[in-house]
Amino acid sequence: MKKVLITMTAMFVAMILCGGFWGLIFKPIIGGGVEQSFIYPLYAGIILLSGIIVGCTVIVLEKIESLKKDETDESK
């Protein structure tokens, strides 16, 4: 659970905080503004998706480790 929270926090910082910073710098060059506010729910979805991916990976790795442990116990 700790890895999932760390990943979701890192994605939040990378997408929202750092993205906002770069948006302020490049807004005069690229443009954008209120008409692009529909993207913010997508950011939340990407943050949640990163947490789900890490969570599933942790579960799969724990299962693989338990299978390896069971296999070594049976061979003894």
Secondary structure, DSSP 8 states (H G I E B T S, - for coil): -HHHHHHHHHHHIIIIIHHHHHHHHHHHHH--SGGGGGGHHHHHHHHHHHHHHHHHHHHHHHHHHHHHHHHHHHH-
